[in-house]
Amino acid sequence: MRDKASRNTLDRYGWEILPHPGGMAFETEDDLISELRNWFDNLDVDFFRVVSIRCCRAGKKCIDLHGDYVEKKWKSELQSV
């Protein structure tokens, strides 16, 4: 039931599930940083555009609600699924 609620919530808000790194382990912090830089370098420009738009919308909503953040609404929607 929880999986269905999670999937419905992701679909409703247009979110996507990112691929799991598959148990990657890094020998050093530099290895991790290098892998992250490669990952970000390979992302499409639209990824950053979409994330920026969503972040701005969420911030505006939070301001419009005087700090009574949207998460409460999401929780009630999840319970009804």
N, CA and C atoms as an extended XYZ file, in Angstrom:
243
Properties=species:S:1:pos:R:3:atomname:S:1:resname:S:1:resid:I:1 pbc="F F F"
N         0.820       -1.196        0.000 N   MET     1
C         0.000        0.000        0.000 CA  MET     1
C         0.866        1.263        0.000 C   MET     1
N         1.920        1.247        0.810 N   ARG     2
C         2.807        2.413        0.873 CA  ARG     2
C         3.493        2.651       -0.471 C   ARG     2
N         3.892        1.560       -1.157 N   ASP     3
C         4.527        1.705       -2.465 CA  ASP     3
C         3.595        2.386       -3.457 C   ASP     3
N         2.319        2.015       -3.434 N   LYS     4
C         1.343        2.619       -4.342 CA  LYS     4
C         1.159        4.093       -4.010 C   LYS     4
N         1.093        4.418       -2.709 N   ALA     5
C         0.942        5.816       -2.300 CA  ALA     5
C         2.154        6.623       -2.733 C   ALA     5
N         3.346        6.048       -2.585 N   SER     6
C         4.566        6.744       -2.996 CA  SER     6
C         4.584        6.974       -4.499 C   SER     6
N         4.238        5.948       -5.272 N   ARG     7
C         4.224        6.060       -6.731 CA  ARG     7
C         3.202        7.122       -7.166 C   ARG     7
N         2.009        7.106       -6.543 N   ASN     8
C         0.977        8.090       -6.881 CA  ASN     8
C         1.439        9.507       -6.570 C   ASN     8
N         2.112        9.674       -5.449 N   THR     9
C         2.612       11.000       -5.083 CA  THR     9
C         3.673       11.462       -6.066 C   THR     9
N         4.579       10.586       -6.426 N   LEU    10
C         5.603       10.943       -7.411 CA  LEU    10
C         4.955       11.360       -8.728 C   LEU    10
N         3.985       10.599       -9.173 N   ASP    11
C         3.293       10.913      -10.426 CA  ASP    11
C         2.538       12.234      -10.335 C   ASP    11
N         1.850       12.444       -9.213 N   ARG    12
C         1.034       13.644       -9.043 CA  ARG    12
C         1.872       14.916       -9.134 C   ARG    12
N         3.070       14.889       -8.567 N   TYR    13
C         3.908       16.084       -8.553 CA  TYR    13
C         4.941       16.110       -9.672 C   TYR    13
N         4.880       15.116      -10.546 N   GLY    14
C         5.789       15.093      -11.680 CA  GLY    14
C         7.226       14.772      -11.292 C   GLY    14
N         7.421       14.102      -10.164 N   TRP    15
C         8.765       13.745       -9.721 CA  TRP    15
C         9.185       12.447      -10.381 C   TRP    15
N        10.465       12.213      -10.420 N   GLU    16
C        10.962       10.978      -10.989 CA  GLU    16
C        11.874       10.278       -9.988 C   GLU    16
N        11.990        8.983      -10.147 N   ILE    17
C        12.893        8.213       -9.306 CA  ILE    17
C        14.229        8.150      -10.015 C   ILE    17
N        15.268        8.591       -9.323 N   LEU    18
C        16.599        8.547       -9.899 CA  LEU    18
C        17.182        7.149       -9.720 C   LEU    18
N        18.010        6.731      -10.644 N   PRO    19
C        18.588        5.394      -10.517 CA  PRO    19
C        19.485        5.286       -9.287 C   PRO    19
N        19.408        4.151       -8.631 N   HIS    20
C        20.255        3.893       -7.478 CA  HIS    20
C        21.677        3.652       -7.968 C   HIS    20
N        22.668        4.138       -7.239 N   PRO    21
C        24.041        3.978       -7.724 CA  PRO    21
C        24.540        2.537       -7.721 C   PRO    21
N        23.750        1.594       -7.259 N   GLY    22
C        24.128        0.190       -7.346 CA  GLY    22
C        25.230       -0.222       -6.391 C   GLY    22
N        25.188        0.299       -5.195 N   GLY    23
C        26.155       -0.114       -4.183 CA  GLY    23
C        27.556        0.390       -4.429 C   GLY    23
N        27.666        1.549       -5.031 N   MET    24
C        28.987        2.107       -5.292 CA  MET    24
C        29.699        2.387       -3.974 C   MET    24
N        30.960        2.097       -3.949 N   ALA    25
C        31.792        2.406       -2.788 CA  ALA    25
C        32.986        3.209       -3.292 C   ALA    25
N        33.420        4.135       -2.495 N   PHE    26
C        34.518        4.998       -2.900 CA  PHE    26
C        35.670        4.837       -1.913 C   PHE    26
N        36.852        4.729       -2.472 N   GLU    27
C        38.053        4.559       -1.650 CA  GLU    27
C        38.380        5.847       -0.897 C   GLU    27
N        38.202        6.965       -1.588 N   THR    28
C        38.566        8.252       -0.984 CA  THR    28
C        37.476        9.271       -1.252 C   THR    28
N        37.540       10.370       -0.540 N   GLU    29
C        36.601       11.464       -0.761 CA  GLU    29
C        36.793       12.047       -2.163 C   GLU    29
N        38.048       12.078       -2.623 N   ASP    30
C        38.323       12.582       -3.973 CA  ASP    30
C        37.656       11.726       -5.046 C   ASP    30
N        37.600       10.409       -4.832 N   ASP    31
C        36.908        9.517       -5.771 CA  ASP    31
C        35.419        9.850       -5.827 C   ASP    31
N        34.826       10.090       -4.662 N   LEU    32
C        33.411       10.456       -4.596 CA  LEU    32
C        33.163       11.776       -5.303 C   LEU    32
N        33.987       12.757       -5.025 N   ILE    33
C        33.832       14.075       -5.650 CA  ILE    33
C        33.966       13.963       -7.166 C   ILE    33
N        34.921       13.171       -7.621 N   SER    34
C        35.114       12.978       -9.061 CA  SER    34
C        33.881       12.356       -9.707 C   SER    34
N        33.326       11.333       -9.061 N   GLU    35
C        32.126       10.677       -9.596 CA  GLU    35
C        30.941       11.636       -9.628 C   GLU    35
N        30.780       12.425       -8.573 N   LEU    36
C        29.683       13.402       -8.548 CA  LEU    36
C        29.847       14.448       -9.637 C   LEU    36
N        31.067       14.913       -9.849 N   ARG    37
C        31.307       15.899      -10.920 CA  ARG    37
C        30.956       15.308      -12.282 C   ARG    37
N        31.343       14.056      -12.508 N   ASN    38
C        30.994       13.395      -13.766 CA  ASN    38
C        29.488       13.295      -13.932 C   ASN    38
N        28.800       12.926      -12.848 N   TRP    39
C        27.347       12.789      -12.901 CA  TRP    39
C        26.698       14.124      -13.257 C   TRP    39
N        27.109       15.199      -12.561 N   PHE    40
C        26.534       16.518      -12.845 CA  PHE    40
C        26.891       16.989      -14.246 C   PHE    40
N        28.112       16.730      -14.691 N   ASP    41
C        28.526       17.144      -16.042 CA  ASP    41
C        27.703       16.466      -17.129 C   ASP    41
N        27.204       15.278      -16.855 N   ASN    42
C        26.438       14.524      -17.851 CA  ASN    42
C        24.937       14.784      -17.797 C   ASN    42
N        24.493       15.587      -16.851 N   LEU    43
C        23.063       15.909      -16.787 CA  LEU    43
C        22.701       16.892      -17.884 C   LEU    43
N        21.513       16.735      -18.389 N   ASP    44
C        20.991       17.643      -19.398 CA  ASP    44
C        20.679       18.998      -18.751 C   ASP    44
N        20.838       20.062      -19.509 N   VAL    45
C        20.566       21.405      -19.002 CA  VAL    45
C        19.126       21.513      -18.487 C   VAL    45
N        18.197       20.801      -19.109 N   ASP    46
C        16.801       20.852      -18.683 CA  ASP    46
C        16.620       20.371      -17.244 C   ASP    46
N        17.469       19.458      -16.795 N   PHE    47
C        17.386       18.988      -15.412 CA  PHE    47
C        17.490       20.169      -14.458 C   PHE    47
N        18.480       21.029      -14.660 N   PHE    48
C        18.683       22.170      -13.778 CA  PHE    48
C        17.568       23.199      -13.916 C   PHE    48
N        17.059       23.353      -15.131 N   ARG    49
C        15.949       24.284      -15.352 CA  ARG    49
C        14.717       23.821      -14.577 C   ARG    49
N        14.392       22.555      -14.702 N   VAL    50
C        13.206       22.009      -14.028 CA  VAL    50
C        13.364       22.071      -12.513 C   VAL    50
N        14.532       21.689      -12.013 N   VAL    51
C        14.765       21.732      -10.565 CA  VAL    51
C        14.654       23.160      -10.054 C   VAL    51
N        15.197       24.113      -10.783 N   SER    52
C        15.131       25.516      -10.372 CA  SER    52
C        13.691       26.017      -10.327 C   SER    52
N        12.923       25.681      -11.347 N   ILE    53
C        11.516       26.102      -11.386 CA  ILE    53
C        10.751       25.501      -10.217 C   ILE    53
N        10.935       24.206       -9.961 N   ARG    54
C        10.230       23.557       -8.859 CA  ARG    54
C        10.633       24.142       -7.511 C   ARG    54
N        11.908       24.434       -7.360 N   CYS    55
C        12.394       25.017       -6.105 CA  CYS    55
C        11.780       26.406       -5.892 C   CYS    55
N        11.735       27.203       -6.940 N   CYS    56
C        11.139       28.540       -6.840 CA  CYS    56
C         9.654       28.452       -6.506 C   CYS    56
N         8.951       27.537       -7.132 N   ARG    57
C         7.520       27.376       -6.841 CA  ARG    57
C         7.296       26.954       -5.392 C   ARG    57
N         8.113       26.014       -4.908 N   ALA    58
C         7.974       25.560       -3.524 CA  ALA    58
C         8.288       26.695       -2.552 C   ALA    58
N         9.310       27.480       -2.859 N   GLY    59
C         9.657       28.619       -2.011 CA  GLY    59
C         8.554       29.655       -1.984 C   GLY    59
N         7.978       29.953       -3.147 N   LYS    60
C         6.879       30.923       -3.210 CA  LYS    60
C         5.676       30.425       -2.425 C   LYS    60
N         5.385       29.143       -2.553 N   LYS    61
C         4.253       28.573       -1.838 CA  LYS    61
C         4.458       28.680       -0.332 C   LYS    61
N         5.674       28.415        0.110 N   CYS    62
C         5.999       28.511        1.532 CA  CYS    62
C         5.807       29.952        2.014 C   CYS    62
N         6.254       30.919        1.216 N   ILE    63
C         6.092       32.330        1.581 CA  ILE    63
C         4.618       32.706        1.589 C   ILE    63
N         3.891       32.279        0.554 N   ASP    64
C         2.459       32.589        0.479 CA  ASP    64
C         1.688       32.017        1.664 C   ASP    64
N         2.158       30.874        2.185 N   LEU    65
C         1.486       30.228        3.320 CA  LEU    65
C         2.073       30.686        4.659 C   LEU    65
N         2.895       31.737        4.608 N   HIS    66
C         3.500       32.312        5.817 CA  HIS    66
C         4.241       31.261        6.635 C   HIS    66
N         4.961       30.389        5.946 N   GLY    67
C         5.781       29.393        6.615 CA  GLY    67
C         5.051       28.117        6.974 C   GLY    67
N         3.737       28.070        6.776 N   ASP    68
C         2.985       26.850        7.061 CA  ASP    68
C         3.191       25.935        5.862 C   ASP    68
N         4.349       25.286        5.828 N   TYR    69
C         4.853       24.660        4.613 CA  TYR    69
C         3.943       23.575        4.056 C   TYR    69
N         4.117       23.332        2.788 N   VAL    70
C         3.297       22.452        1.968 CA  VAL    70
C         3.324       21.005        2.467 C   VAL    70
N         4.364       20.611        3.176 N   GLU    71
C         4.523       19.220        3.582 CA  GLU    71
C         3.280       18.692        4.282 C   GLU    71
N         2.602       19.524        5.069 N   LYS    72
C         1.397       19.085        5.769 CA  LYS    72
C         0.327       18.653        4.773 C   LYS    72
N         0.210       19.393        3.671 N   LYS    73
C        -0.765       19.044        2.643 CA  LYS    73
C        -0.398       17.697        2.026 C   LYS    73
N         0.881       17.495        1.750 N   TRP    74
C         1.324       16.239        1.164 CA  TRP    74
C         1.015       15.076        2.084 C   TRP    74
N         1.228       15.265        3.390 N   LYS    75
C         0.964       14.186        4.337 CA  LYS    75
C        -0.516       13.800        4.322 C   LYS    75
N        -1.401       14.794        4.283 N   SER    76
C        -2.825       14.484        4.263 CA  SER    76
C        -3.222       13.804        2.951 C   SER    76
N        -2.598       14.219        1.840 N   GLU    77
C        -2.886       13.563        0.564 CA  GLU    77
C        -2.391       12.125        0.559 C   GLU    77
N        -1.235       11.889        1.154 N   LEU    78
C        -0.696       10.530        1.217 CA  LEU    78
C        -1.608        9.618        2.026 C   LEU    78
N        -2.169       10.138        3.096 N   GLN    79
C        -3.037        9.327        3.945 CA  GLN    79
C        -4.325        8.959        3.240 C   GLN    79
N        -4.740        9.777        2.275 N   SER    80
C        -6.005        9.504        1.590 CA  SER    80
C        -5.821        8.548        0.413 C   SER    80
N        -4.585        8.212        0.074 N   VAL    81
C        -4.332        7.325       -1.081 CA  VAL    81
C        -4.425        5.880       -0.672 C   VAL    81
